[in-house]
Amino acid sequence: MTKVFPEVEESDFSAETQRDFYIEYPEFKKIKDHDDVLVLDARPREVYEGQGPWIKPGHIPGAVNLPWASLMDDENKTLLKPEEEILELLEAAGASEDKTIICSCGTGREATNEFILFK
């Protein structure tokens, strides 16, 4: 078996970091326990509870579990649930417009789903 890779052409694409889309760890540690901050852990419940592949199981103390998949249609995970259902899930998690929401997960994949939705 051989692998054939396509030819790659250079482009003039450039990316800009949007610094308002993330915080670094020192800032996170400083604000994560404030009353007006909510850390949402987007990983599946079993991973949040410590039954996942990570070397150090569990979750960030104070984080609330809101699995990314819970916001998606039950039959088709590529579609969002209706807005009314999403708002109910957010309310149950303690998320509100007056809070700074920090989306977290193990790799950035699950949290990105929530970040884009909330942004």
Beta strands, then each sheet from edge to edge (+ up, - down):
strand 1: 37-41
strand 2: 64-65
strand 3: 100-104
sheet 1: 2+ 1+ 3+
end
